[in-house]
Amino acid sequence: MACVETKINAKASVNRVWEVMSNYGDVHLYHPKVKSSPVLSKNVKGVGAIRRCEFYDNSSVVEKVTNWNEGRSISVVLSEMSSMPLKKANATIQVEAVDLTTSLLSIDMTFDVKYGPLGWMMGKLMIRPMMKKMFTNVLKGLEYHAVTGKAVETRVPEM
């Protein structure tokens, strides 16, 4: 299993970031690659909540909440990964207070790549660096949306 982790300091309070993160169906407002993110479950937040992230390239992934640590983190298991070469993946997005106006944001993901040894190599050399860059952009988008209230474009505006 491969792992990728990304962290940034955000110029937003932990409460404001959590307010944005906990609107589970609104990930499209801060993830620059997600076009829409409808909630598929009856519950819109908490363990068992399910959303489909529909990307601008017309691929999608389903994310089901496996752990909801109120005010702190959300963990998901990914499925129905239409165009990703992954067998399985789990991710956690977390927010921690640095001080009253700054938060430490992080995303970590563990994943298994399809295609045996070739997939392992592809995961290490291509997928992991690509995900690290994308997750950095997601965290910057989360900060941008938390600070401005505006949705990000397909690229994350510089702050």
C-alpha positions in Angstrom: 0.0 0.0 0.0 1.3 3.5 -0.9 0.8 6.6 1.2 0.8 10.3 0.3 0.4 13.1 2.8 0.2 16.9 2.3 0.0 19.7 4.8 -0.3 23.5 4.7 -0.8 26.3 7.1 -4.1 28.1 6.4 -5.0 31.7 7.3 -8.4 30.6 8.7 -9.6 29.6 12.1 -10.1 25.9 12.8 -13.9 26.6 13.3 -14.3 28.3 9.9 -12.3 25.5 8.2 -14.4 22.8 9.9 -17.6 24.7 8.9 -16.6 24.3 5.3 -15.3 20.8 5.6 -18.4 19.5 7.4 -20.7 20.6 4.5 -19.9 17.2 3.0 -21.7 17.7 -0.3 -19.9 21.0 -1.0 -16.4 19.7 -1.7 -16.8 21.1 -5.3 -16.6 24.6 -3.8 -13.0 24.1 -2.8 -11.6 21.1 -4.8 -10.4 22.6 -8.1 -11.0 19.3 -10.1 -14.5 18.6 -8.8 -17.4 19.9 -10.9 -20.2 18.7 -8.6 -20.5 16.6 -5.5 -24.0 15.4 -4.8 -24.7 13.5 -1.6 -26.1 10.1 -2.3 -27.1 9.0 1.2 -30.0 10.1 3.4 -27.5 11.5 6.0 -25.6 14.5 4.7 -22.8 14.3 7.2 -21.3 11.9 9.7 -20.3 8.2 9.4 -22.1 6.6 6.5 -22.6 9.8 4.5 -21.8 9.2 0.8 -21.1 11.6 -2.0 -20.1 11.3 -5.6 -17.3 13.6 -6.8 -17.8 14.3 -10.4 -14.7 15.7 -12.0 -14.3 18.1 -14.9 -12.8 15.3 -17.1 -16.1 13.4 -16.7 -14.7 10.8 -14.4 -16.0 10.3 -10.8 -15.4 8.6 -7.5 -17.7 7.7 -4.6 -16.6 8.6 -1.1 -18.2 7.1 2.0 -17.4 8.5 5.4 -15.8 5.9 7.7 -14.8 8.2 10.5 -16.2 11.7 11.5 -14.3 13.3 14.3 -16.4 16.4 14.9 -14.3 19.6 14.5 -11.2 17.7 13.6 -11.2 15.2 10.7 -13.2 13.2 8.1 -12.0 9.8 6.8 -13.4 8.2 3.7 -13.1 5.0 1.6 -13.1 5.5 -2.1 -15.0 3.3 -4.5 -16.3 3.4 -8.1 -13.1 5.1 -9.2 -14.1 5.3 -12.9 -10.8 6.3 -14.4 -8.2 5.8 -11.6 -5.9 2.8 -11.8 -6.5 2.1 -8.1 -7.8 -1.1 -6.5 -8.6 0.6 -3.2 -8.0 3.9 -1.4 -8.7 5.6 1.9 -8.2 9.3 2.7 -8.4 11.6 5.7 -8.7 15.3 5.7 -7.8 17.0 9.0 -7.8 20.5 10.6 -5.8 21.5 13.7 -5.6 24.9 15.3 -2.2 26.6 15.2 -3.6 29.7 16.8 -6.9 31.6 16.8 -6.5 32.6 13.1 -4.4 29.9 11.6 -5.0 26.2 11.0 -2.9 23.3 9.9 -4.7 21.4 7.2 -3.7 18.0 6.0 -4.8 15.2 3.7 -3.4 11.8 3.8 -4.3 8.9 1.5 -3.3 5.2 1.4 -3.9 3.4 -1.8 -3.2 0.2 -3.8 -2.6 0.5 -7.5 -3.8 -2.1 -10.0 -1.5 -3.9 -12.4 0.9 -5.7 -10.0 4.6 -4.7 -10.0 4.0 -2.3 -12.9 1.3 -0.6 -10.9 3.5 -0.4 -7.8 6.1 1.4 -9.9 3.5 3.6 -11.5 2.2 4.5 -8.0 5.6 5.4 -6.7 6.8 7.4 -9.7 3.7 8.9 -11.1 0.5 8.6 -9.0 2.0 9.6 -5.7 3.6 12.9 -6.9 0.5 13.7 -8.9 -1.7 13.2 -5.8 0.6 15.2 -3.6 0.3 18.2 -6.0 -3.4 17.8 -6.3 -3.9 17.5 -2.5 -1.9 20.7 -2.0 -4.2 22.4 -4.4 -7.3 21.0 -2.6 -6.0 22.4 0.7 -5.2 25.8 -0.8 -8.7 25.7 -2.3 -10.2 24.9 1.2 -8.3 27.8 2.6 -9.4 30.1 -0.2 -13.1 29.1 0.2 -12.9 29.4 4.0 -11.4 32.9 3.8 -13.4 34.4 0.9 -16.6 32.3 0.8 -16.0 32.0 -2.9 -15.8 28.8 -4.9 -12.4 28.0 -6.5 -12.1 27.8 -10.2 -10.5 24.8 -11.9 -7.2 26.3 -10.8 -6.6 27.5 -7.2 -6.2 31.3 -7.0 -3.0 32.5 -5.3 -3.6 34.0 -1.8 
